[in-house]
Amino acid sequence: MPFFTSLFAAPRGAAFPRLSENLATSDSFEIRRQIRGPVRAMFALPQRREVIVAADGYLWRFSADGRLLDTLDAPGDMHRNGIAFGDDGFVDWVHTGKRTRQAYGPEVDGNAFTTAQLHAALSAARAVAFGKRDERAWAWLWTGDAAWKMDITRHRAQVDTSCTLRSSTDETVAWSDTCLDGFESPAPLMVEVRPGAFDGGGAGIPSRVDVVAFDRRHYHLEGGVAGYVSETVVGGAIKAVAPHLPGALPRRYWFGDASVRLRVDDEALQFKVFVGRDADDYEFEHMVDWWDPSIVIPGASPWLRVRMRGYMNHPGEDALWTLYGPDFGLYAVRPRTPVQASAPSAHPVPAWRPAFEGPMTPRDAVTGIVVLDTGDRVHRWWRAKPAGPRIVGPTVALDADSPALHALPVSLQVEWGSPWSRDTHAVLEVELDPAATRSAFAALPRADGPATLLLEVPDLFGEVDDMRLSLRRGGSVVPLDRVRLAYSRRPPFRPWRPRDGQPAPPTRIEQLQRTADVVPAGGAEVLARFRAQAEALAHAPDMVARATPFITAAYARLLGELNAGGRADASVTLARHYLAEVHPHTSKHATDPATAYNTSVIASQTLAVAVHRPQDAALVDTVLARLVGSRFDPDTHTNATLLYNLACYYALTDDRSRMLRHVAAAARLGKPAAQFLGDRDFERYWDDPAFTAATRGERGRPSD
């Protein structure tokens, strides 16, 4: 702090705590910061009595009384109605809480509709948006349970993709706002709440804010000392000769803590907020906003926002930022007691907060759900979203300013990476042992401040065996060993993002092969990971052609090893997944001889198990139809094992003619007669001369 600033700085009174200390209260109200970071816009959901806030790439859901319920990384293609209508699906989290992208229903042709019929069909939906590209035009319709597209190319001239007057939403979140000329859209489910003046007043309305003291902390010169001197000299000279010119000389004034009394109903809340003061005029308008959702949600809590002063791009303003930056964010002015108090904890514990430690997620926070022994499910941020690079003004890590918890945690759900990125999104489920957790809390030393429940994840894409959960307080660490960790969602591959000084990760094909290596000795989780990797490669248009030989080879090997290890259920599960999710894509690239052979092995190994399991009869039919095919010729085929297993199938289904033909073909390729004569699948034919001849590779006559 410069000398002259510290010289004139005044002491701060304890009766007026700093805003970010979260200590401002009255008999009925409190002011609590909910978001630390840049807040873009606020919306009210009257029917749900909730508030949605857009803040630095995230959507935040609050109750009407200002308590955080959930957050979501904002999906692309957001519309002003609160729904993300994309090309391949929609996200309606704002209105339903559903956190996944959902598929559209069948498209409807609206081109035969008259204008009146079209308007009637659109009016039946709860939310409507419009789009057009090239020569086409369409409407998206959402009913609350489903959404679909309607082709309205005939009405393309009436579609307007930017039809509403500009607002703060357009400037800060850039969501689409569309309409159809002549059509009155359904009543909006989400209403923008515009920021107003923090101090209120005007139009005969008394101000809601009284300033009772001002503690000077920084003497500010617009543009800095050099800029102030040069502009004063040059500008003063110009003003002297041309006083009629617009503009004013650079300003100089004090910044400091204003001791504020904020009136809410019949009570006052006291706190300090950092603002400028020029000739007894407190410049709240440049740094503090007021949001009041009660305009559309009666009884909803008001909010105040401390924001950046202008663009923070003038010399000298960084010094201001160091003083008011700690108060930056969004605050709820809410009732002191929840509308419905939670049930008391059966085992109260010292105050604690969750935290996450691990490699940085470049653009995403780490968030999740904590389930307490009170039955409550509370949403918490485990780690802030990293601050982006500075372009003009200072940057801030986006975070939630949630209160500490006082009940015993029972389970946790932690997620990192964007849910809209299959390559980065992970969801970890943690189950805690109540007795062990109580003992861990009891072992913590007494100390000031809440304890930390720390989840250590050394590798964002690694195994749960390497993760650790512990309680920490006052320098002491108490491990939580009796916990169960498992992924409920995991990126199929390690992203191709080599860090400085670290080797590049294996290619996706190499990762698939490494996973296949550990499947025979692993459990269901490893098998599920292999399926996810194979499916991801098969569905990748830029990878499937090159990856097909490796994918089919891995399936062929694993089916054989699982069968040999007696894991029939796992083998059948893997075969079903191959047929449903992989083969429809790899079959388009099956010209390679190795791929054709791998596919025959997959068919053979599936039949080896499925023909003996009545519950898998449909699977056998699918293998015969898709992998074997009606044009299969046993006399020219070269996989003796597939021929043998087909012969078993025909023997069990009493198709003697086909059985004999496949037995003979398999024998000619080296299958020994003893194998046929020792296999009970052929027991009823052991005394059949034609069967005996076929086991020697002899082609029987049709009459045989």
N, C-alpha and C positions, 0 to 999 in steps of 0.2 A: 504494500500500500504506500503511495507517495507520502512524503513527510507532511505536506499541508493537509492531506486528507486525514491522517491519523491525529494530527494536532487538533482538529476541530470535531473529531468523532465523539459522539456522546454515549454514555452508558445505556444499556438496554434494561428495561424493567421486567421483573419476573412475572408480573401480573399480565403481561402481554407476551406470551411465548411466540417464538418464530413459527410461521405457518407450517413448515415441514416437520416440526416436532410432534405434530398430531396431538396437541394438548388443549386446543381451544374447545371449551365446552360451556354449556349453560345447564340449567336444570333439566331441559328437555332435549337439547341438541348437542351435536358434536361436529367438528370439521375434521375429516379424515382424507388424506391423500390416497387415491386408488391407483393412479397411473403416474409413473415417473417417466417423462419423455414427451415427445411432440404429439399433441392431440389434434386431429384434423377436423373431425365433424362429429355431431351428435344427432341421434334420431330417436324418436319415441314410437313405441309399439302400443297403441292404446288398448287393443284387445287383450294383449298379454300382460299389460301393465309392467312393461320392461323398457329399458333404455339400451340402445346400441351405440357404442362409441367406436369411431374409426381412428386408430392411433398407430402411425408408422408401420403400415402394412398388416396390422392385426385388427380383428373385430372383437370387441369386448361387450359381453352381455351383463347388464346390471339389473337388479330388482328396482322397483319404483322407489324404494327407500335407500338406494345407493350402495348396495352390497354386491360384490362381484360374484357372478354365477358361472361364467365360462368365458373362454377366449378361443379364437380360431384364426390361424393364418389366412388372411383374406384370399379367397379364390379369384382367379381371373374372370373377366367377363361379368363383373358385378353391374347390376342395373339399379337405378334409383329406387325401385320397388323392393330392394333387399334380396333379390334372387340373382344368382350367377347363372345366366343362360349361356352355355357353351355349345360348341359344335357337336360334342359327343356326350353331353349330359348336363345336368343342372344340380346346383347346390342350394338348398333352401334352409340352411342352418339358422339364419336370422329368424325365421318364422316357426321352425319345427325343432331346432336343436340337433338335427341329423348332421353328422360330421363327415359324411361320405358323398361322393358324386353319384347321382342316380341316373339311370337310363331313361330316355324319353319313351313314352308310349308310341304306338303306331302313328305315323304322320297322317294328317287329314288334308284332303284337297278342298280348299275353299274357293277355287276359281269359278265354280258354277254358281256361287252364291250371288244374289243381288246385294246391293249395298245394305239394305235393311236386314236381310238374312245374315250377312256377315257381322253386322253390329250386334244382332241378337246372339249369335254364337260366341262372340267375344265377351259380351256382357255376362254370360253364364259363368265365366271364370272369375276367380278371386284376384288374380293378378295377370296382367297382359303386358307384353313388350313386343317390339317390332324390329326387324332387321332386313337388310337388302344387300345384295352383292351381285355384281355384273347385271344380268337381266332378271334375276330372281328376287322375290320378296316373300317374307313369311312373318307369321306371328308366333310367339311363344305363349302358351296358355298354361296356367297353374291353378289347380283347384284346392290345394292344401294337402292332397294325397298323391297326386300325380301331375306330370307335365307332358306336353307334347307340342309338336310343331304343326302349324297349318300353312299350307302353301297358298299365298295370296298374290302371286305374281301378277294376276290380272289387275290388282289394285295397287301396283307398285308406285304409281305416281302420287298416291296419297300417303305413302310411308315417309315419315320424317324422323331421322335418327338423331336429331339435336333440336328439340322443339320447345324446351322450357327456358325461361329467363335465367341468366347466369346467377349463380349463388356461391356461397362459400363451399358447397359440396363440389361444384364444378372445378373450383380453383385448387382444392386440396386433395380430393380423392379421385376425381375424373371418372365417375361412374356414368354409364350410358343412361341417357334419358330420351325415350323414344315415344312416338305417338302416331296416330293415324288421323289425318285431316277429317274432321266431321264426326269423329267418334269420341264420346266422353268415356274415358277409362273408368274402371271400377274405383270406388272410394279407396284411397291409398291405405294400405295396412301399416305403412311406416311413414312418419312425418318428420321432416328435418326440423331440428330445434336450432334456431340461429343464435349466435352469441350476442349479448347486449352489454350495456354499460355496467360495470361492476358497482359503481357508486349509485346507480339509479338516478332518480330525480328527473326533472324536465316535465313540461306539459302540466304543471301544477301538481305533480306527484312528489311527495317528500322523498329525499334521498334516504337510502337504506344504510348508508355508511357515514359514521362520524370519525374524524381523525382527531385524537386528543393529544398527540405528541408526535414529534418528528426527530429522530436521531440521525443527524447528518453523518454520512460515512464516506462519501466520495464526491469531490468537486469535479464536475464533468465539463469538458470543453468539446463541443461537437467538432469532429474531425481531428481531435488531438491538439496538442499545443502548437505544433508547426502549422497545421491546417488552419487553426483558429487565427493565428497571427497573420498568415498570408491572406486569408479570406477577409479578415477585418481591414487590413491595409488596402488591398485592392478593391474590395467591395465598398469600403468607406469612401475611397476616392471616387468611385463610379457614382455612388449615391449622392456625393457632394455636388457633382456636376449634372446628374440626371436623376433627381429624386423621384421622378414619376415612374421610373422603371419598376417592374414587379420584383418581388423577392425581399428578403430580409438579411440582416447580418447574422453570422453564425451565433448560436445560442451558448450560454454558459449558465449552469445552474447546479444545485445540489441533488445528489441521490442519497437515499438513506431509508431507514426503517420507519414506516408510518405506523403508529400505534392506533389500530382500527377497532372500532366497535361496529360490528355488523348486526343489524336488527333483523331478526327472523320471528315473525308473529309478534309476541309481546316480550321477547327475550333478546338479549344481546350477547354475542360471542366476541371475545377479545383476542387479538393476535397482532403480530407485526408482519407487514408485507413491504417488500423493497420497491420503492417507486421514486420517481423524480419529483422535485418541487421547484416551481418557478413562479415567483411573485405570489406565494400563498396558493398556487394552483397545483393540486396533486394530480400527476399525470397517470392515473389508473388506466386510462383508455389505451395507453401504449404498451401495457404489460399485463393487465388483469382483465379477464372477461367474466361474464355472468351468464349461465345457462339455466333456463327454467322450464323443464318439461311439464310442469303442472298446467301449462296452457292447454295441453291435449291429454294429460293424464292427471286428473284431479288428485291433489294430495301428494304428488310425486315430489321428491326432494330436489332442491335446487343444487347447482354445481358452480364452482368457480375454477377458472383456469389461469395459471401463471404461464405466460408464453414469452417467446423471444421478442425483444424490442426491435421492431422493424426487421431488417435483414442481418443485423449484427455485422455489417461489412464496413463500418467506418472506423478509422483509427481511434483508439481509446475505449471502444465499446467492450473489448475483451476484459478490461478491468471491471466493468459493470457485471459482466457475466460471472466472474468469480464470486461476486457478492450475492446475486439473486439466483444464479443457476441452481443452488441446492434446493430452492423452493419450486423449481420448474415442475409442472405437471397439472393433473386434474384432481380436484377435491370435491367430495360429496358433503353437503350440509344436511345431515341426516338425523333421525331420531337416535337417542343414545341407546335405547334398548330395542332389540329385534322385535318385529311384530309378533313372532311366535318363538319363544325361547326354546333352545335345544334341551333335550333330556340331559340330566347331569351324568357325568362320566362315572362309571362304576369304579374306576381307578384313576383319580386325578393325578396328573404328572406335572413336573415343572414346565414352564412355558418353553416352547420349542418352535423352530421353523425348519422346513425342508430345504436342502441345497443340493446342487449337482456339481460334480467335479469331473472333468474329462476334456478331450480335445474340443476345440471351438466348433460350433455349428455356424458357418459363415453368415447366414442371413436369418437364422431362426432362434427363438427362445427354446428353453426346455420347460415344459409345462406338464400338468397332470392332475390326478384326482387322489385325494387322501380320504380313506374311509376310517372313521373313528369309532371307538366302542360305544359312543352315544347313538350310533346309527346315522350320523351326518356324513354326507359326501361333500367335501369342500374342494373347490378348484384352487390350485396354487401354481405360481411360477417358481420353478426350481432354479432357473438361471435366466438372466436378462438376455434380451436380443442384443447382440453386439452393436456398438455404435458404428455407423458408416463413416466413410472418409469425409473429412471436412471439404466442402466446396466453397461455401460463402461463410455461413455462420457456424458456431460451434455445434458439435454433434453429441447426442446423448444416447446412452444405452437404454432401450425401452424396457421397463420393468413394472411389476405390480408391487404396490406398497401395502401388502396384506398384513393383518395383525397376527401375532403369535398364536399358536394353538395350545390348548391346555388339557386335551383328552388323549387317551392312549390310541396310537395308530394301529389299525388292524390289517389293512392292506393298502397298497399303493399302485397307482398306474402312472407311469412316467413316459412321456413321448418327446422325441426330438426329430428334427428334420420336418420339412413341410409335408402335410398329408396329401398334397397335390403332386408330390414327387415320389414315384415308386422307388427311385434309386437312393433316396436319403431317409425316408420316413421309417422310424422304428417306434414300437410301443412295447414297453417292458411291464410285466405284471409281477408284483412282489407281495408275497403272503408272509406275515410276521407271526411268530409264536407269542401269544399274549403274555404268558408267564415269563419268558425270556426277555421280552421287551420291558415289562415292569421292573424286572431285576436290573436291566441296563440303566433305566432312568434312576433307580434307587442308588446305583453306584456312582452317579455323577456327583462331583463336588459342588458345594454351594459357590455361587459366583453371580456377579451382576449380569443382567441381560439374558435373553433366551438361549437355550441349548440349540444345537444344530444337528438335525438328522441328515447325515451326509451320504449320498450315493456316489460312489467312485466308479467311473466307467472308463478304464484306460484306453479302450478301443471302441469307438462308436459302432463298429460293425463286427465286433468280436464276440466271443462266447461268454455266457453268463457265469461260467466258472471263474472268470478273471475279475468279476465285479465284486465290490465290497460295500457293505452298509454299516454305518457306525454312528454312535452318538458322541458329540464333542461339546465340551464346555470348559472354560477356564484353563485351556491347555491340556485337558485330560481327554483321552480317547477310549470309549467303551465299545468294542466290536459287537455287532449283532450277528451271531453266527447261525442261529436257528431260523433262517429265512429261506423261502423258496422263490427263486427267480426264474422267469420263463418269458420268452418273447411271445406276444400275441400277433405282432407284425414286425417284420424284419426285412430290410432291403435284400433282394436276392443276390446282389453282387456288391463287392467293395468298389466304390466309385473310383474312376480313373483320375485321381487327383494327387499325384506324387507331391509330397511336401519337400521343402528345401532340405537338402542333405539326407533325404530318405529315398530308398529305391522305389521305383514304380511298382504298383501292385500287379499281380498276375492278370493276364487277359481273362475275359469272361469265360472263354472256352476252357482255359486252364483251371479256373475256379470251379467250373462244373466237374471237371475230371477229378480234382482234389476232393470235392465233396463226395463223389461216387466212390472214391477210395475208402472212405470211412463209414459208408452206409452199412456194410455187412456187420460191422462190430458196434454200430451206433443204434440209437433208439428212434422213436417216432419223430423227434424233433429234427434229427439229421435227414431222415427220409423226406420230411416235409420241405426242408431246405433244398434238397436236390430237385424235388418236383417244382418248386418255385423258380429255381434257376433254369431248368429245362423249359418250362413254360415261357419264361421271360425271353429266352433266346429264340424260341419258336415263333413268338409273337412279334419279334423285332424285324421289320421289313429289311433293314440294312444288314442283318446278321444271319437270318435263317438259312439262306442258301449255303453260306460257308460253314455254318455250324451243324447242318443236318447230319453229315457222317459221324460227327463226334457225339451228337445227342443220341442218335439211334444206337451207336456202339455202347454208350453208357447204359442205356436201358437194357440192351441185350445182355450185357455182362451182369448187371445187377439182378435181373430176373433169374438168371442161372444160379448166381450165388445165394440169393434168398431161397430158391427152391432147394438147393443142396443143403442149406442150413435149417431146413424144416420150417421156414417162416412163410407159410402159405398165405396167410392173411395179408402180410406186407406185400408179397408178390402180386396178389390179385389187386390190391389197392393201387400199386404202381402201374399195372397193366391198364386198369380202368382210366387212370389219369393220362397215360400215353394216348389211348384211343380218343379220349374226349378233348384234350387240350393241346396235344403235341402233333399227333399224326395228321390232322386236317391241314396243318401248315407245312410239316416236313415232307408230306407225300407229294407236294408240288415240286420238290427238288430231289426226287428219288432216282434220277438217271444214273447216278454213280453206282458201279457194281458193289462197292462196299456197303452203301446204304441199302441196296436191295437184299444183300445177305443179312445185314443187321436186322432188317424188318422180318425176314424169315425166321431168325432166331427169336425175336420178340414173340412172333406167333407161336412158335414151337414151345417155348418155355411157358407161355400162358396156357396153352392147351394141356401141357403136362400136368398142371395142377387143376385147372378148371373142369376138365372132363370128368373128374372124380368127385366134384362138388355140385350136387343138384341145385344149390342156391345160385350157382354161377352159370346156369344154362344160357341165360341171355348174353353173358360175356362171350361164351363159346360161339354163339351165333354171330356176334359182332366181329370176332376174329376171323371167322370163315368168310364173312361178307366183305370186310374191309382189307384184311391183310392177306388172305389166301385168294379170294376172288373166284368167280365162276369160270375163268379161263385158265385156272391152275392145271398144269399138265405134269403128273407125277413121273412120266417117262423122260421128261427133259429137265426136271428140277434137280438141283445138286446138293441140297441140304438134307442129309440122311435122317437127322434127328427130327426135322419137321415132318418128313414122310412117315417116320415111325409113329410120331404122336398123332398124325392124322389117321393112320391105320388103327391105332387104339380107339380113336373116336368112332370110326366107322364100325369097328368090332362091337363096341358098347351100344351102338344104335342099330345093330342088326342090318347094316348095309354091306352084305357079304361081297358083292361084286367090287365095290370101291375099296373095301378092306384088302382083298386079295391083290388088287392092282398096286396099292400103296405099300403092302408088305414086300412085294416083289421088287418094286423100285428101291425101297430102302435096303433090301438085301444086296442088290446089285451094287449099291454104293458102300457096302462093307458091313452092314449090320449083321451080326452072326445069328445063325438059326437058333442057337441056344438061348439068345435073349428073347426071341419070340416064344419059344417053347417053355420059358420059365416065367413069363408074364401072364398073370391071371386075367388080364384084359382079353386075352385070346383063348382062354381055357376051353370054351365051347367048341373051338375049331381045332384043337390039338389032334383029333382023330380024323380030320378032314384031309384026304389025300391032296386036294388042291391047295390047301393051306401049307402042307408040308412042302409041296413043290415050290410055292411062292417064297418060302423061307430060304430056298436055294437060289432065288432070283429068277425062277422060270416064269414066263408070262403064261397065264392060264388062258384057256379058250373061253369065250363068252358063256358056253354051256356049263362050264365049271362053276 
